């Protein structure tokens, strides 16, 4: 994994196998760095998968970076066997305990699982980093990896944990053996890793989902609406625009959203805009007015009112809170 900033000065080893470099483009408010990760496996450059234990992740992560927001362009799965901690994913705390599976999708902002004192948690866990292209092409796996749907944290029932942990451990063991084989065996091992990842993802796909969070229960109208929102939320926040594009009445979109999320179409749309604004406020050093423009507000005052209505705090207060 690599930090893809153009202008850089001081350097150091960071989490997940990438190199952290502080420079003019990196937010640094005295005690926090905002880390942007692009996928690059330093040991196996042609492989779209990297597997490690959480202990290895801890050993490679500076304390200052461990508490920083991270935004990556690849999938990250953490399968927890024992230990406790709290992760932060898109500004929502997630309790990590035995049987927890964390799935962080490309573009989401996270803080790594930590203890109450802010240090990285002492988890016994397998961490998998992989690109969307590396995952096997199976319908259930595709649904699970869909960027638009799915919970970030799942709790595996006791009856599912042994199989889940064995699948993760087999992936980790096979990955460690890659460098010990000849070229032909290595190519076969890469394909085996792809299939083992599919097995793990299928086990995750059958875990119980929070109500309304999984792709299986999402109706087609809501799925179409959400895809269009992902493409256009910075251009329009008018539900009628989306209804016209998709060929539905606005009330049809609202019924579909209520069934899938418990929120109206307008509430869902505004929540998506607010989430992107939060990500930009924490993840970039853009001025607040520029953040507003990036999510579709030409006037800073209107953006401030919208953000305060959605979050009960001003953009500046939110940024300061998340960086402290």
Secondary structure as UniProt FT lines:
FT   STRAND          2..3
FT   STRAND          10..13
FT   HELIX           15..17
FT   STRAND          19..22
FT   TURN            24..25
FT   STRAND          35..38
FT   TURN            45..46
FT   STRAND          49..53
FT   HELIX           54..59
FT   HELIX           63..66
FT   STRAND          70..72
FT   STRAND          75..82
FT   STRAND          85..89
FT   TURN            90..91
FT   STRAND          92..96
FT   TURN            98..99
FT   STRAND          100..104
FT   TURN            106..107
FT   STRAND          109..114
FT   TURN            116..117
FT   STRAND          124..130
FT   TURN            132..134
FT   HELIX           139..145
FT   TURN            147..148
FT   STRAND          153..155
FT   HELIX           158..176
FT   HELIX           178..180
FT   HELIX           183..205
FT   TURN            211..213
FT   HELIX           215..217
FT   HELIX           220..232
FT   TURN            233..235
FT   HELIX           239..246
FT   HELIX           250..261
FT   HELIX           265..283
FT   HELIX           288..294
FT   TURN            295..296
FT   HELIX           300..311
FT   HELIX           315..323
//
